[in-house]
Amino acid sequence: MGLRSAFDLLLGSEDSLQGMEDLIWQSLLGGASSKKHPWNEGTFSTAAMDGPDRARPKSRTVILRKADRSTLSVDFHTDIRSAKIDQLENQDVCWLFYATVTKMQLRLEGSATIIDGAEADRAWAQTSLGSRSAYLSLAPPGTVVPDQHPPDTSDRSVSSLESERGRVNFRIVRTFVTTADWLYLKREGHVRARLNYQDSGKCDCCWLVP
C-alpha cells in the first residue's frame, strides 16, 4: 500500500488519532528500507553559529538509513570531516520529508549524536561500493578547489578492498526524535497532527489546525 493510501485509510477509521504514531513509524521504516519510498530522502537541518549570538540555518539532503521506534531514532551516514559535525554538539536538529506526489510533509525535531565503533562497522559493511566512494576523498568535504573545473574524482573508483580506507571517515548520525509534525495537503481540506515525546518515551498525540 502506498503512503498516501495508508494515511487515507487511517483517516477514514474511527481511531485515526490513536493510529497516527504507528503509521508514521511504519512509514519511516519503509523509507529506510526502500529507495522508492517517498521518505527515503529527507532534508536535515542544523544551525551554524556565526558569533556568540547568531545562528545561521544549514540544510542538506540525506538518505534515511534506519528508523527505530523502540529508541525513537532515525539515522543517516556522513563523513566525520563534514562541517555539519561541529553543528551537532548541544544543538537541536530537524528532519523534513516531503513528496509532491503524496502532498504529505513530516517534520522531525530532536537532538543528534555521532555513532562510531562496532555499530558503524556493521553499517559500513552493508554500504555499497558506490556509496563508499563518498568517503575516499583526501581533502575534507567542502574544501575550496582553486580551479575553473570541478575536482577530479576518478581516484574514488576503487575495488571493495581498497575502499576500506574510507571507513576512518564514516560515521552514523542518529537523531533522537522529541517531536513529529505531520501535515497532509488534502484537496478536501488539509489535516495536521503532532506527536510529542516525553522523557519517559510516552507519546502525546493531538490534532493541529493546519
N, C-alpha and C positions, 0 to 999 in steps of 0.2 A: 504494500500500500504506500502511495506517495505521501510526502509530508503534508501537503495541503489536504488531501483526502482524510488523513488521520486526524487532523485537527478539526475538520468539518464534522467528522463522525463524533468526536468528543463533544463539540459544542452542541450537537443535537441530542446529547444524553441528559438525563436528569441530574447527574452528579458531575457536571463538567468541571467545576472548580476543584473538586477533590481529585480528579484525574489529571489535572494540569501538570503537576510536578512529575508524575510518572511518565507522561508523554514527552515532556521536554527532555528528560534524561534519556529516554529511549531514542529520541531523535538525535541527541548528541552522540550517543553510542553509534548510531547509524552513520553520522558524519565522520566519526573517527575510523570507521571500518570500510567506507566506500568512497572512492574518488568521485563518483557520480552523484553523491548526496548533496543537496543544496547547502548543507552546513559543513562540508569538508574543508572549505576555506573560510577564514574569518579575518577580521581586522583587529589587531592587537594594539592597544594604545597605552602609552606611558607619558610621564611628564619629565622633561629635562630641565634641570634648574639652571637658570640664567641669572646668576647672582643670588644673594640670600633671600630675596623676597619676590622673585619672579620665576614662574614655571612656564615652559613652552610645551604644548602638546606635540607628541610624536606618535605617528601611526604607521603600521606596515601590515601587509597581508601575510598570514602564516597558515600552515596546514594543521588542522586539528588531528593530533596523533593518538590521543587517548582521552576517554571520558570515564570517570569512576564515580558513580553515585555514592558508594559507601564512604568515600573520603571527600565528596563534593568538590572534585577537582577535574581540571582539563589541562592537557599537555600540548606543547609544540616543541620542536627541536630548534636549536640555534648554535651559532658559533660563539664560544666564550669570549672571543676578541671583539664581538659586536658592541657598538655603543649602547645598545639597549640594556646591556648587563648592568651598567652603572646606574641606570634609571630605575632598577627594580628594588633597590635597597630602601626599606622603610617607605615605600610609595604604594598608593593604590593603583590598580591597573584595571583595564576594561577590554572585554572582547565584544565584537559586533559581528553578527551574522545577518546577511540579507540576501535573498534571491528574488529577482524580479518575477520569475515565473510563479513563485508562491505568494508574492505580496506579503511576506512574513518576515519580521525582524525579531532577533533575540539579542539582548544586551546582557552580558555577564560582568558583574563587578566583584572585585575581591583583592587579594594580595598574592604575590608570586614569590616563588623560591627557585633556586637553581639546584638541579639534581645531577650528581655525578656518581662514580663508583659502580657497584655491581649492577644497579638498575640501568644506568646509562650504557654499561657494557652490553646488556641484553638488548636494549633498544638499537644500539649501533649494529649488532649482529644481524638484526632484521632490516637494516637500512639498505636500500638498493644501491648498486654501484653508481647509478646516475645521481642519486641524492647525495652520496658521499662526496662527489666531486666539489660540492659547495664548501667543503671544509678543508680543501687541499691547497688553497692559495697561500703563498709565502707571506704576503702582506695582509694585514688585518682588513676585514670588510670596511668599506668607506674610506680607504686610503686614497688620497688625491693622486691622480695619474697625470704628470706633466707632459701630455702628448695630445695631438689633434685627433687621435684614433682611440677607440676603446682598447683596454688592455688585452693582451693575448692570453687565452685560457686553455690553449692546447695542452699545456703541461698537466691538466687535470684529467686527461684521457689516459687512465692507468688501469692496470689489472686489479682484480679483487685483493690480491695480496699487497700490492703497492698502495692501495687505497687505505690500508690500515694506519698509515701515518696521519690520516685526518682525525683519528679518534681522540687525539690530545686536545683538539679544538671543539669537540662535540659535547653538547650538554642538553638536558631536558629542562624546559621552563614549565613549571607546574603552577597553575593558578588555583587557589582555594576560593571557591565561589561563596560570596556572602549574600548577593542579590542577583536575581534573574528577572529581567523585564521583557515580557513577550508582547508583541504588537502584530495584529493581523489586519491588513488593509482590505477588508471585505467591501465589495461593491454595495452590499445591502446595509452596511454600517460597520465601522471599524470596531475591533474588540481588543482589549488590553488587559493583561494580568501581571501580577508581580509576586515573586517568591522571595521572602526574607528569611534567612537562616540565622537562628540564634547560636550562641557559642556551644550549646548542647547538641546542635545539629537539627533541632526541631524546626520544621518549616511552617511559616505563616504565609498563607496564600490568600490573595484578595484580588478583586476586580478593580480596575482603574478607569477613570474617564479617559477615553482615547484622545 
